[in-house]
Every structure is written in structure tokens, then in C-alpha cells.
Amino acid sequence: MRSLLALLLLAGAVSLQAIAPAAADEIVVIDHHGTPQYQTWQANWDRYEYDRHHVLLGTVAAFEPFRLQLARRDGNVQMIDLKHGTVILPTGTTPMVNERVAIVGYYSRGTFIANRVIVHG
């Protein structure tokens, strides 16, 4: 009974943020934009299985403050805007040319805005 009560209290505490399973062991928080807040590279990304509304996969073609050029698997190079608060994971990492990355974010007026850049380890 206590565990049920604790679960209900926890559910009420996260009512402002939805929780969705990303993998068997991981729970990923979804922010108010509907964007998943991944913390690590997901194994299914290696098979190019991913949420195409919020995740872009590719290799870094160029990186500068607040801009990242992403070379996509189809050969296109896409400019990604990074904003104040964009998280680069693992913490302390700087994306380097030819590194595999996942960009997690959302489209705004035709531009993909990065919330997170996750470098493949």
C-alpha cells in the first residue's frame, strides 16, 4: 500500500512532464516542447531507428560556437543552430569533425534548434 501511495505521489509530482521509455533500462523525460531529454547515445540510433521529429543523426562536418553542420546519411549537410543552454554530452566534450552525433531538439521556422548534442562514445 505504501509503494502504491508513493507511486501516486510521484505521478502527481511529474504531471507537468511526461515520461516515456526509451529503452528497457532508461526513462527519458519529455520537456514542454515534447522533446525527449536523452542523456546518452541510444543503441537503436546505431540502426538508424529514432524519433525523426526530435532527433537528427549524422557526423559533424563543422562546429563553431552556436552552429554545427551535420552531414546526414543521405549526403545532405544541414546547419543546426545551438542556443544558450544547449547541452553537449558527455559533459565537457566538444564535437569534432567526423564524429558521430545525435542532435536532439525541434524545428522552428525551418531551422532545427538543438537542445542537446550527444557525441557517440
N, C-alpha and C positions, 0 to 999 in steps of 0.2 A: 504494500500500500504506500509506503514512504517513497519507493522508487517511482511509482506512478505519479505521486504528487510532485516530486522533484522534476519529472519529465514535463508535467503540465506547466510548472513554473518556468522551466527553461523555454518551452514553446512560447509562452507569453512574452518572455524577455527578448526573443528574436523575432517577434511578429513584424517588425519593421524590415527585416531582411529575410529573404527566403533562403533555404538551404537545399542544395541539390547534390546528389552523389556524383563524383567524377570518376571514381574508381572504387574498388571493393574496400580499400582501407582509408580512403580520403573523403572528407566532406568539404565542399567548396562553398563559400559564402557568395551570394549573388547581391551586388550592390543595387542602389536605387535606379540605375540606368538599365538593370537587367544583365550587367556584365559580370561574368564569373571572376572571382578573385583568386586565381591559381597561384600557388606558392612555388611549385616545382614543375619541371618538364613532365608531361604525361606520356606514358608508354604508348597509348594509342596514336599520339602525334607522329611516331616513327612510321606508322602505317597510313599516314595522312587521313586519319579518322578524327575529325574535330568539328566544333561548332563554327561553321563558316560565317555566322553573323557577328561573332565576337573574337575570333582568333584568326590570325594570318600566320602562315608558316613559310620559311624560306631561309636564305643566307644573307648576311649583311653585305651589301655592295658598297656602302659608305656610311660613316657615322660622324656626326658633329653635334654640338650642343643643340638640343631641341629638334633635331632632324635625324632620321635614319632612312636610308634607301634599302629596300628589301627586294632581293632577287627571288622571284617566285618560281615555283617548279615549272610553270608554263612558259618561262623565259621572260616574262614581263618584270620590269623593275618599278616598284611602287614607292613613292615618297610617303613616309609616315611622320606625322607631327607628334613630338613629345611635348608634354606640358609640365608646368611646375607641379611636382607631386608624382610624376611618372616614376614608378618603382622599377629598378633594374635588378633582376635576381639571377644568380645569387648576389647578395648584398656586396657591394664593393667592386663588382665586375663592370668592365667597360666593353661593350660589344665591339668585336674586331672584325675586319673584312674576312669574308668566307666562313665565319662561324654560323652554325645553325641557330636560329632563334624562333621563338613564338612571340608574336605581338598580340596582346590581349587588350581590347578596347572597344571602340564603337565608331561608326561613321557619323560625321556631322558635316552637312553641306558638301558632300562628295569627297571629304578628306577623312582618312582613318586617323583617329586620335588614340594614342597609346596610353592606357592606364598602367600596363606592365610590359616589360620586355624580359622574357625568360630565356637565358642563354642555355643551350643544350650542353650538359656536362660530360 
